[in-house]
Amino acid sequence: MTPLYMDEHVPRAITIGLRLRGIDVITVQEDNFSSRSDPELLDRAISLKRAIFTHDDDLLIEATKRHRAGQIFYGVIYAHHLRV
């Protein structure tokens, strides 16, 4: 599985659960990359060769723009915060 980069809005319990299942996860907070813009977060995930996991609708919109423009990135996993 692709390693993950967790957006700062994802609850810690999800990160812990993924790690307990052997998933390689780095959080934005651990990376000292909190409070950055969505484009910066996507760029950081690319530089780390990780898919980004988010609840943020705006980040999903930014990723869609990049996808439509043919820009390559490692993926976005989006989960609505009320449906996880």
PyMOL commands that set and color helices and strands:
alter all, ss='L'
color gray80, all
select helices_A, chain A and resi 12-20+38-47+57-68
alter helices_A, ss='H'
color red, helices_A
select strands_A, chain A and resi 4-6+25-27+51-54+76-78
alter strands_A, ss='S'
color yellow, strands_A
deselect
rebuild
show_as cartoon
